[in-house]
């Protein structure tokens, strides 16, 4: 990376440098000969990266130093709570409630929110322990590097980035729909229809691109400034939500609940797998741990409080919508605005649309802040170009990473249909949350050079039972069979795997500051419910997910593997040299 010395002898970085050294500074890419040699060593290097686990201290010190400048510690639990609320309450509740109530769950959509909320809350506890113990910007990427190794962390990293890009794109497109409603237009009026493109990609959305660019400017200015804007907007947003609930319930008609679950239990879980989208965003809060004043206190309070508030708000909003209108008459683009018009409160749709816009704006802002920090930490390990790891000295924010991620978000938002985005987002997110829960079990029950071989093998066996039984449940559910025989086998297997972990494998590590409760039951339940929800997502979404994962593997073999291997080797050599100096 291009550097120059400051007057005090410190190393400074050019934030806008674009030389080859900023993108491919590693030894393997210095010449074609070096690259050919590296490719010949792909096998051994791959094994090294699969089996190598990072250390807490490495993530907190050596990796973090790659950014050149420290991120400013300006956040407390109040900021984190409102970041959590701002990150979550947006397009999910204002768009997908109507879509899933009408097509999948009926009034029982409230139960779908409960199921998704439980799954999200279990993941919150898993994330919180890691965020407190390893308070760095990398979030789940850093956690997985420490517990499951470099390769699994990279696969998760690719899906984390996909999650944020498509999540931001989905919210940006929903922003356009409500903006049109606010101006007395139909949700599609501000989109350009191109008939020569496939229907799922032919509704071009320039407004979504515009709002994404505005969010980019806000995100690069200041994390504390973004926080202030977020919680002021989120407070206004919560007032609008209270208005929707109170005003909507005055027009409630209990007859609309006469057919509570018209699509049965399968419809409830199908809706739940999509509505998980509505809870996505809380993990962005964990990426702000590096900028939190007191992670051991602030992160648990901020994350748990925001998730409780969000879940209660979602359930009340879902109940209100289905009491105002029969589920089969709900509008799928702007459900709450149209519902108020249908009950004779046409004026209220402007308040609803304004509130929805505020909510989606904060979701976009927090997502922009979170995704940039993920990419920054990934770049610190050189799995992607280290130029993206630069932290601006003046703003204390990762400007390069923020701009790159939001440009990608704008491009996807311009072309892609909302339904495609939501299903692909749910797969990516549920996959990552499952990995984090597995990583938490590994963290508690396996420590190198402390855990015996026998206990390690017991841990592996228990994890195999937990994961395989969870996959069996998901596959069996996806096959849409009425038989219960597979569940009668797989559920007890899950229980025995978790019980075996609790009884026969001693914990090798206790959390220092704050720990997830009910280990191993809570993370095991998180694995089971996240994987089960995957069984309700359509096959084409899995095909797209497989295509993206295949692209990640190709990139890793040709670039990421060798860059991260060289970087890890260089860090190891520096440690040895420093140890020799200290010894002298």
C-alpha positions in Angstrom: 0.0 0.0 0.0 1.3 3.4 -0.9 2.5 5.2 2.2 4.7 8.1 3.3 6.2 9.1 6.6 4.6 11.8 8.7 6.7 14.4 10.7 6.4 12.3 13.8 7.7 9.2 12.1 4.3 7.5 11.9 3.1 5.9 8.7 0.4 7.6 6.8 -1.7 6.3 4.0 -3.1 8.1 0.9 -6.8 7.5 1.2 -7.4 7.8 -2.6 -4.3 6.0 -3.8 -4.9 3.7 -6.7 -1.6 2.1 -7.6 -1.1 -1.7 -8.0 0.3 -1.8 -4.5 -3.0 -0.7 -3.1 -4.8 -3.6 -4.7 -2.3 -6.5 -5.0 0.7 -5.7 -2.7 1.2 -9.4 -1.7 4.3 -11.4 -2.8 2.3 -13.8 -4.9 1.2 -11.0 -7.3 4.5 -9.1 -7.7 5.3 -10.9 -10.9 3.8 -13.5 -13.3 6.5 -16.0 -12.1 5.4 -15.5 -8.5 1.8 -16.0 -9.4 2.5 -19.2 -11.3 4.5 -20.5 -8.3 1.6 -19.5 -5.9 -1.0 -21.3 -8.1 1.2 -24.5 -8.1 1.0 -24.4 -4.2 -2.8 -23.9 -4.2 -3.4 -27.3 -2.5 -1.1 -26.9 0.5 -2.1 -23.3 0.9 -5.8 -24.2 0.8 -5.3 -26.8 3.5 -3.4 -24.2 5.6 -6.2 -21.7 5.3 -8.9 -24.2 6.1 -7.1 -25.5 9.3 -5.8 -22.1 10.5 -7.8 -20.3 13.1 -7.1 -16.6 13.9 -6.7 -15.4 17.5 -8.8 -12.8 19.4 -5.6 -10.8 19.9 -4.8 -10.9 16.1 -8.2 -9.5 15.2 -8.0 -6.8 17.8 -4.4 -5.7 17.1 -2.5 -6.8 14.0 -5.5 -7.0 11.7 -7.0 -3.8 12.9 -3.7 -2.0 12.4 -4.0 -2.6 8.6 -6.4 0.4 8.4 -3.7 2.9 9.3 -6.0 5.0 11.5 -8.3 4.1 14.4 -12.0 4.4 14.2 -13.3 6.9 16.7 -15.0 5.4 19.9 -18.1 7.6 20.1 -21.0 5.2 20.6 -22.9 4.1 23.8 -25.8 1.7 24.4 -28.4 4.5 23.5 -26.8 4.9 20.1 -26.6 1.2 19.5 -30.3 0.7 20.5 -31.4 3.3 18.1 -29.0 2.0 15.4 -30.6 -1.5 16.0 -34.2 -0.1 15.6 -33.1 2.1 12.7 -31.4 -0.9 11.0 -34.4 -3.2 11.3 -37.7 -1.4 11.1 -38.1 -0.5 7.4 -39.1 -2.1 4.2 -39.7 -5.5 5.8 -42.7 -4.4 7.8 -44.1 -1.8 5.4 -43.9 -4.0 2.3 -43.6 -7.7 3.1 -46.4 -7.8 5.8 -48.9 -7.2 3.0 -47.3 -9.5 0.5 -47.0 -12.5 2.9 -50.4 -11.9 4.5 -52.1 -12.0 1.1 -50.1 -14.8 -0.5 -48.9 -17.1 2.3 -50.2 -16.7 5.8 -53.4 -14.6 6.0 -53.9 -12.9 9.5 -51.6 -15.6 10.9 -48.8 -13.5 9.5 -48.4 -12.3 13.1 -47.3 -15.8 14.0 -44.8 -15.7 11.2 -43.3 -12.6 12.7 -43.1 -14.3 16.1 -41.2 -17.3 14.6 -38.8 -15.0 12.7 -38.4 -12.8 15.8 -37.5 -15.9 18.0 -34.9 -16.9 15.4 -33.5 -13.4 15.2 -33.4 -13.1 19.0 -31.5 -16.4 19.4 -29.0 -15.0 16.8 -28.8 -11.7 18.7 -27.5 -13.5 21.8 -24.9 -15.4 19.8 -23.7 -12.3 18.1 -23.6 -10.3 21.4 -21.1 -12.6 23.1 -18.8 -12.4 20.1 -19.2 -8.6 19.8 -18.3 -8.1 23.5 -15.3 -10.5 23.4 -14.0 -9.4 20.0 -15.1 -5.8 19.5 -13.9 -5.2 15.9 -15.5 -3.9 12.8 -15.5 -7.3 11.1 -18.6 -8.6 12.9 -19.4 -12.2 12.0 -16.4 -12.4 9.6 -14.0 -11.9 12.4 -15.9 -14.3 14.7 -15.8 -17.1 12.1 -12.1 -16.5 11.4 -11.3 -17.0 15.0 -13.5 -20.1 15.5 -14.0 -21.9 12.1 -10.9 -20.8 10.2 -10.1 -18.5 7.3 -11.9 -20.4 4.5 -15.3 -20.6 6.2 -14.9 -17.0 7.2 -14.3 -16.1 3.5 -17.4 -18.0 2.3 -19.4 -16.2 5.0 -17.8 -12.9 4.1 -19.0 -13.2 0.5 -22.5 -13.9 1.7 -22.4 -11.1 4.3 -21.5 -8.6 1.5 -24.3 -10.1 -0.7 -26.7 -9.8 2.3 -26.0 -6.1 2.7 -26.0 -5.2 -1.0 -29.2 -6.9 -1.9 -30.8 -5.8 1.5 -29.9 -2.2 0.7 -31.2 -2.6 -2.9 -34.5 -4.1 -1.7 -35.0 -1.2 0.8 -34.1 1.4 -1.8 -36.7 0.0 -4.2 -39.3 0.0 -1.5 -38.4 3.6 -0.8 -39.4 4.4 -4.3 -42.8 2.7 -3.9 -43.7 4.7 -0.8 -42.3 7.9 -2.2 -44.7 7.5 -5.2 -47.6 6.9 -2.8 -46.7 10.0 -0.8 -47.0 12.0 -4.1 -50.4 10.4 -5.0 -48.9 8.1 -7.6 -49.0 4.3 -8.0 -45.9 2.5 -6.6 -44.6 1.6 -10.1 -45.1 5.1 -11.6 -41.5 6.3 -10.9 -39.9 3.2 -12.5 -39.0 2.9 -16.2 -40.4 -0.3 -17.8 -38.0 -1.9 -20.3 -39.9 -4.6 -22.1 -36.8 -6.0 -23.8 -35.5 -7.1 -20.4 -36.9 -10.0 -18.4 -39.8 -8.9 -16.2 -37.8 -9.5 -12.9 -35.1 -7.2 -14.1 -36.9 -4.7 -16.4 -38.4 -2.3 -13.9 -35.6 0.3 -13.8 -35.5 2.4 -10.6 -33.6 5.7 -10.9 -35.1 7.0 -7.6 -33.6 4.1 -5.7 -30.1 5.0 -7.1 -30.6 8.6 -6.1 -31.5 7.8 -2.4 -28.6 5.4 -2.2 -26.1 8.1 -3.3 -27.5 10.5 -0.7 -27.1 7.9 2.0 -23.5 7.4 0.8 -22.7 11.0 1.5 -24.2 10.8 5.1 -22.4 7.5 5.9 -18.9 8.8 5.0 -19.1 12.0 7.0 -19.2 10.8 10.6 -20.4 7.7 12.6 -21.6 9.9 15.5 -23.3 12.2 13.1 -25.0 9.2 11.4 -26.0 8.1 14.9 -27.7 11.4 15.7 -29.5 11.5 12.5 -30.6 7.9 12.9 -32.1 8.1 16.4 -33.9 11.4 15.7 -35.4 9.8 12.6 -36.1 6.6 14.4 -37.9 8.4 17.2 -40.1 10.1 14.6 -40.6 6.7 13.0 -41.7 5.1 16.3 -44.3 7.9 16.7 -45.7 7.1 13.2 -45.8 3.4 14.1 -47.8 4.2 17.3 -50.2 6.3 15.1 -50.7 3.4 12.7 -51.5 1.0 15.5 -53.8 3.3 17.4 -55.6 4.8 14.4 -55.8 1.5 12.6 -57.3 -0.4 15.6 -60.1 2.2 15.7 -61.1 0.8 12.3 -60.6 -2.8 13.4 -63.2 -5.4 12.2 -63.0 -8.8 14.0 -64.7 -10.5 11.0 -61.4 -10.1 9.1 -59.9 -12.6 11.6 -62.7 -15.2 11.0 -60.2 -17.1 8.8 -57.1 -16.8 10.8 -54.7 -19.2 9.1 -56.2 -19.9 5.6 -52.9 -21.4 4.3 -52.2 -23.5 7.3 -49.0 -24.1 9.2 -47.0 -24.4 6.0 -48.1 -20.9 5.0 -47.0 -19.5 8.4 -43.5 -20.9 8.1 -43.2 -20.0 4.4 -44.1 -16.4 5.3 -41.7 -16.6 8.2 -38.7 -17.5 6.0 -39.4 -14.4 3.9 -40.3 -12.1 6.8 -36.9 -12.9 8.3 -35.9 -10.2 5.9 -37.7 -7.8 8.2 -35.3 -8.5 11.0 -32.1 -8.3 9.0 -29.9 -5.4 10.0 -29.3 -6.0 13.7 -26.0 -7.7 12.8 -24.8 -4.3 11.5 -24.8 -3.1 15.1 -22.2 -5.7 16.0 -19.8 -4.2 13.4 -19.9 -1.0 15.4 -18.3 -2.6 18.4 -15.0 -1.1 17.5 -16.5 2.3 17.8 -18.3 1.6 21.1 -17.0 3.2 24.4 -17.9 0.2 26.7 -18.6 -2.9 24.6 -19.2 -5.2 27.6 -22.1 -3.1 28.8 -23.3 -1.2 25.7 -23.6 -4.0 23.2 -25.8 -6.4 25.1 -28.2 -3.6 26.2 -28.3 -2.0 22.8 -28.8 -5.2 20.8 -31.3 -7.0 23.0 -33.4 -3.8 23.7 -33.6 -3.0 20.0 -34.7 -6.5 19.1 -37.4 -6.6 21.8 -38.9 -3.3 20.7 -38.8 -4.3 17.1 -40.5 -7.6 17.6 -43.3 -6.1 19.6 -43.8 -3.4 17.0 -43.9 -5.9 14.2 -46.5 -8.1 15.8 -48.8 -5.1 16.7 -48.5 -3.7 13.1 -49.3 -7.1 11.6 -52.4 -7.5 13.8 -53.5 -4.0 12.9 -53.2 -4.4 9.2 -55.2 -7.7 9.1 -57.9 -6.2 11.3 -58.4 -3.2 9.0 -58.8 -5.2 5.8 -59.5 -8.8 4.8 -56.1 -10.4 4.0 -57.1 -11.1 0.4 -57.7 -7.3 -0.3 -54.4 -6.1 1.1 -52.2 -4.2 -1.4 -48.8 -5.8 -1.8 -46.9 -2.6 -2.7 -48.1 -0.1 -0.1 -50.3 -2.2 2.3 -50.8 0.3 5.2 -51.4 3.4 3.0 -54.0 1.6 0.9 -55.6 0.0 4.0 -56.2 3.5 5.5 -57.7 4.6 2.2 -60.0 1.6 2.2 -61.4 2.4 5.7 -62.1 6.0 4.8 -59.0 7.6 6.3 -57.4 8.6 3.1 -55.5 11.5 4.7 -53.7 9.0 7.0 -51.9 7.4 4.0 -49.6 10.5 3.8 -48.5 10.0 7.5 -47.9 6.3 6.8 -45.9 7.0 3.6 -43.8 9.6 5.4 -43.2 7.3 8.3 -42.3 4.4 6.0 -39.8 6.7 4.1 -38.2 7.7 7.4 -37.9 4.1 8.4 -36.4 3.0 5.1 -34.0 5.9 5.1 -32.6 4.9 8.5 -32.4 1.2 7.4 -30.3 2.3 4.4 -28.1 4.5 6.6 -27.3 1.9 9.2 -26.9 -0.7 6.5 -24.4 1.5 4.8 -22.4 2.1 8.0 -22.4 -1.7 8.8 -21.6 -3.0 5.4 -18.6 -0.7 5.0 -17.2 -1.9 8.3 -17.6 -5.5 7.3 -15.7 -4.8 4.0 -13.1 -2.9 5.8 -12.2 -5.8 8.1 -12.3 -8.3 5.3 -9.8 -6.0 3.4 -7.6 -5.9 6.5 -6.9 -9.6 6.0 -6.2 -9.0 2.3 -9.0 -11.4 1.1 -10.1 -8.4 -0.9 -7.9 -5.5 -2.0 -6.4 -3.7 1.1 -7.2 -0.3 -0.4 -10.7 -1.0 0.9 -9.4 -1.1 4.5 -8.3 2.5 4.6 -9.9 4.6 7.4 -10.0 8.3 6.6 -7.9 10.2 9.2 -10.3 13.2 9.3 -13.7 11.5 9.5 -12.6 8.3 11.2 -14.7 6.4 8.7 -13.9 3.8 6.0 -14.6 6.0 3.0 -13.4 3.7 0.2 -15.4 0.7 1.5 -18.5 2.8 1.9 -18.5 4.1 -1.6 -17.8 0.7 -3.2 -20.5 -1.0 -1.3 -23.1 1.6 -2.0 -22.3 1.8 -5.7 -22.9 -2.0 -5.9 -26.1 -1.5 -4.0 -27.3 1.2 -6.4 -26.6 -1.0 -9.5 -28.6 -3.9 -8.1 -31.4 -1.6 -6.9 -31.7 -0.1 -10.4 -32.5 -3.5 -12.1 -33.7 -6.2 -9.7 -37.2 -7.2 -8.6 -38.0 -7.0 -4.9 -39.2 -10.6 -4.5 -35.9 -12.0 -5.9 -33.9 -9.8 -3.6 -35.9 -10.8 -0.4 -35.6 -14.6 -1.0 -31.9 -14.5 -1.8 -31.3 -12.2 1.2 -33.1 -14.7 3.5 -30.9 -17.6 2.3 -27.7 -15.7 2.8 -28.7 -14.3 6.2 -30.0 -17.6 7.6 -26.8 -19.4 6.4 -24.6 -16.8 8.2 -26.6 -16.8 11.4 -26.4 -20.6 11.5 -22.6 -20.5 11.1 -22.3 -17.9 13.9 -24.2 -20.2 16.2 -21.9 -23.1 15.3 -18.9 -20.9 15.9 -20.2 -20.0 19.4 -20.5 -23.7 20.3 -16.9 -24.2 19.1 -15.7 -21.2 21.0 -17.2 -22.5 24.3 -16.2 -26.1 23.9 -12.9 -26.1 22.0 -9.7 -24.3 22.7 -6.4 -25.3 21.0 -4.0 -27.1 23.3 -6.5 -27.2 26.1 -9.4 -29.4 24.8 -8.4 -33.0 24.8 -8.6 -35.1 21.6 -11.4 -37.2 23.1 -13.5 -34.1 24.0 -12.8 -32.6 20.6 -14.2 -35.7 18.9 -17.2 -35.6 21.2 -17.8 -32.0 20.2 -17.6 -32.9 16.5 -20.0 -35.8 16.9 -22.5 -33.6 18.7 -22.3 -30.9 16.1 -22.8 -33.4 13.3 -25.9 -34.7 15.0 -27.3 -31.1 15.6 -26.6 -29.9 12.0 -27.6 -33.1 10.2 -30.9 -33.4 12.1 -31.6 -29.7 11.4 -31.0 -30.2 7.7 -33.2 -33.3 7.7 -36.0 -31.3 9.2 -35.6 -28.5 6.5 -35.4 -31.0 3.6 -38.4 -33.0 4.8 -40.4 -29.8 5.2 -39.4 -28.6 1.7 -40.7 -31.9 0.3 -44.2 -30.9 1.4 -45.1 -34.3 2.8 -47.8 -34.9 5.4 -45.9 -37.7 7.1 -44.4 -37.0 10.5 -42.1 -40.1 10.7 -38.9 -38.2 9.8 -39.6 -35.5 12.5 -40.1 -38.3 15.0 -36.5 -39.4 14.3 -34.7 -36.1 13.6 -36.0 -34.0 16.5 -34.9 -36.5 19.1 -31.5 -36.7 17.4 -31.2 -32.9 17.6 -32.1 -33.1 21.3 -29.7 -35.9 22.0 -26.9 -34.1 20.2 -27.4 -31.0 22.3 -27.8 -32.9 25.5 -24.6 -34.9 24.8 -22.8 -31.6 24.4 -24.2 -30.3 27.7 -23.4 -33.5 29.7 -20.4 -35.1 28.1 -18.2 -32.2 26.8 -16.8 -29.8 29.4 -16.7 -26.1 28.4 -13.1 -25.1 27.6 -13.7 -21.3 27.8 -15.9 -19.0 29.9 -16.8 -15.6 28.6 -14.8 -12.8 30.2 -17.4 -10.0 30.2 -20.8 -11.2 29.0 -21.9 -14.6 27.8 -24.9 -15.9 25.9 -27.3 -17.7 28.3 -28.4 -21.4 28.1 -25.4 -22.7 26.2 -25.5 -25.1 24.4 -29.3 -25.1 24.1 -29.7 -21.5 22.8 -27.1 -21.7 20.0 -28.3 -25.2 19.1 -31.9 -24.0 18.9 -30.6 -21.1 16.7 -29.0 -23.6 14.3 -32.2 -25.7 14.2 -34.6 -22.9 13.5 -32.4 -21.0 11.0 -31.8 -24.1 8.9 -35.5 -25.1 9.2 -36.6 -21.8 7.8 -34.4 -22.4 4.8 -36.7 -25.3 3.9 -39.5 -22.8 3.0 -37.5 -20.9 0.4 -38.1 -21.6 -3.4 -35.6 -23.6 -5.4 -34.6 -20.9 -7.8 -33.3 -18.8 -4.9 -31.0 -21.7 -4.0 -29.8 -21.9 -7.6 -28.9 -18.1 -7.4 -27.3 -18.7 -4.0 -25.2 -21.6 -5.4 -24.1 -19.5 -8.4 -22.9 -16.7 -6.1 -21.1 -19.2 -3.8 -19.4 -20.8 -6.9 -18.2 -17.3 -8.0 -16.8 -16.8 -4.5 -14.9 -20.1 -4.7 -13.4 -19.2 -8.1 -12.3 -15.7 -6.8 -10.8 -17.4 -3.6 -8.7 -19.9 -5.6 -7.2 -17.4 -7.9 -6.9 -14.3 -5.6 -8.2 -14.4 -2.0 -6.4 -17.6 -1.0 -2.9 -16.4 -2.0 -3.3 -12.9 -0.8 -4.5 -14.0 2.7 -1.8 -16.7 2.9 0.9 -14.2 2.1 -0.5 -11.7 4.6 -0.7 -14.3 7.4 2.8 -15.4 6.6 4.1 -11.9 6.8 2.3 -11.2 10.1 3.8 -14.5 11.5 7.3 -13.5 10.6 6.9 -10.1 12.2 5.8 -11.7 15.4 8.8 -13.9 15.4 11.1 -10.9 14.8 9.4 -8.9 17.5 9.8 -11.8 19.9 13.5 -12.0 19.2 13.9 -8.2 19.8 12.0 -8.5 23.1 14.2 -11.5 24.1 17.3 -9.4 23.5 
